[in-house]
Amino acid sequence: MLGVNPMLNLSGKDNDYIKLKRSDVFLEVGLGCDFYLPYFKLRPELKFMYSLTNSLDKNHAKNLRDRNMLMYTNSVNETRAKMIALTFYFE
């Protein structure tokens, strides 16, 4: 499989050192196979995902209340996620 996958970040907090944007777009490359078993079909799939956009929220430094965190927040210029996912589908 090959495709583009939009995703939402649901785990961000306002008091983190580095805050990521709520949405991101990934390029996905994966492979899998089908196993037809007596009572169900099993489809394992291995996917490699690479972020196409910079997901760093640059406005986070302006909204920080704790100024001691500012040096850590300003030290990062760009974030791109890279993920490997192993998925099992049962039908």
Contacts in CASP RR format, 6 or more apart in sequence:
PFRMAT RR
TARGET T0000
AUTHOR 0000-0000-0000
METHOD contacts of the structure
MODEL  1
MLGVNPMLNLSGKDNDYIKLKRSDVFLEVGLGCDFYLPYFKLRPELKFMY
SLTNSLDKNHAKNLRDRNMLMYTNSVNETRAKMIALTFYFE
1 28 0 8 1.000
1 29 0 8 1.000
1 30 0 8 1.000
1 31 0 8 1.000
1 32 0 8 1.000
1 45 0 8 1.000
1 47 0 8 1.000
2 28 0 8 1.000
2 29 0 8 1.000
2 30 0 8 1.000
3 27 0 8 1.000
3 28 0 8 1.000
3 29 0 8 1.000
4 25 0 8 1.000
4 26 0 8 1.000
4 27 0 8 1.000
4 28 0 8 1.000
4 52 0 8 1.000
5 25 0 8 1.000
5 26 0 8 1.000
5 27 0 8 1.000
5 28 0 8 1.000
5 49 0 8 1.000
6 23 0 8 1.000
6 24 0 8 1.000
6 25 0 8 1.000
6 26 0 8 1.000
7 23 0 8 1.000
7 24 0 8 1.000
7 25 0 8 1.000
7 26 0 8 1.000
8 22 0 8 1.000
8 23 0 8 1.000
9 20 0 8 1.000
9 21 0 8 1.000
9 22 0 8 1.000
9 23 0 8 1.000
9 24 0 8 1.000
9 55 0 8 1.000
12 19 0 8 1.000
12 20 0 8 1.000
13 19 0 8 1.000
14 63 0 8 1.000
15 65 0 8 1.000
15 66 0 8 1.000
16 60 0 8 1.000
17 69 0 8 1.000
17 72 0 8 1.000
17 73 0 8 1.000
18 56 0 8 1.000
18 60 0 8 1.000
18 72 0 8 1.000
18 73 0 8 1.000
18 76 0 8 1.000
18 79 0 8 1.000
19 56 0 8 1.000
19 57 0 8 1.000
19 60 0 8 1.000
20 55 0 8 1.000
20 56 0 8 1.000
20 57 0 8 1.000
20 79 0 8 1.000
21 53 0 8 1.000
21 55 0 8 1.000
21 56 0 8 1.000
21 57 0 8 1.000
24 51 0 8 1.000
24 52 0 8 1.000
24 53 0 8 1.000
24 55 0 8 1.000
24 81 0 8 1.000
25 51 0 8 1.000
25 52 0 8 1.000
25 53 0 8 1.000
26 49 0 8 1.000
26 50 0 8 1.000
26 51 0 8 1.000
26 52 0 8 1.000
26 81 0 8 1.000
26 83 0 8 1.000
27 49 0 8 1.000
27 50 0 8 1.000
27 52 0 8 1.000
28 47 0 8 1.000
28 48 0 8 1.000
28 49 0 8 1.000
29 47 0 8 1.000
29 48 0 8 1.000
30 45 0 8 1.000
30 46 0 8 1.000
30 47 0 8 1.000
30 48 0 8 1.000
31 45 0 8 1.000
31 46 0 8 1.000
32 43 0 8 1.000
32 44 0 8 1.000
32 45 0 8 1.000
32 46 0 8 1.000
33 43 0 8 1.000
33 44 0 8 1.000
34 41 0 8 1.000
34 42 0 8 1.000
34 43 0 8 1.000
35 41 0 8 1.000
35 42 0 8 1.000
35 43 0 8 1.000
35 44 0 8 1.000
40 90 0 8 1.000
40 91 0 8 1.000
41 89 0 8 1.000
41 90 0 8 1.000
41 91 0 8 1.000
42 88 0 8 1.000
42 89 0 8 1.000
42 90 0 8 1.000
43 88 0 8 1.000
43 89 0 8 1.000
43 90 0 8 1.000
43 91 0 8 1.000
44 86 0 8 1.000
44 87 0 8 1.000
44 88 0 8 1.000
44 89 0 8 1.000
45 86 0 8 1.000
45 87 0 8 1.000
45 88 0 8 1.000
45 89 0 8 1.000
46 84 0 8 1.000
46 85 0 8 1.000
46 86 0 8 1.000
46 87 0 8 1.000
47 83 0 8 1.000
47 84 0 8 1.000
47 85 0 8 1.000
47 86 0 8 1.000
47 87 0 8 1.000
48 83 0 8 1.000
48 84 0 8 1.000
49 81 0 8 1.000
49 82 0 8 1.000
49 83 0 8 1.000
49 84 0 8 1.000
49 85 0 8 1.000
50 80 0 8 1.000
50 81 0 8 1.000
50 82 0 8 1.000
51 79 0 8 1.000
51 80 0 8 1.000
51 81 0 8 1.000
51 82 0 8 1.000
53 80 0 8 1.000
54 78 0 8 1.000
54 79 0 8 1.000
54 80 0 8 1.000
55 79 0 8 1.000
55 80 0 8 1.000
55 81 0 8 1.000
56 76 0 8 1.000
56 77 0 8 1.000
56 78 0 8 1.000
56 79 0 8 1.000
60 73 0 8 1.000
61 70 0 8 1.000
61 73 0 8 1.000
61 74 0 8 1.000
64 70 0 8 1.000
64 73 0 8 1.000
END
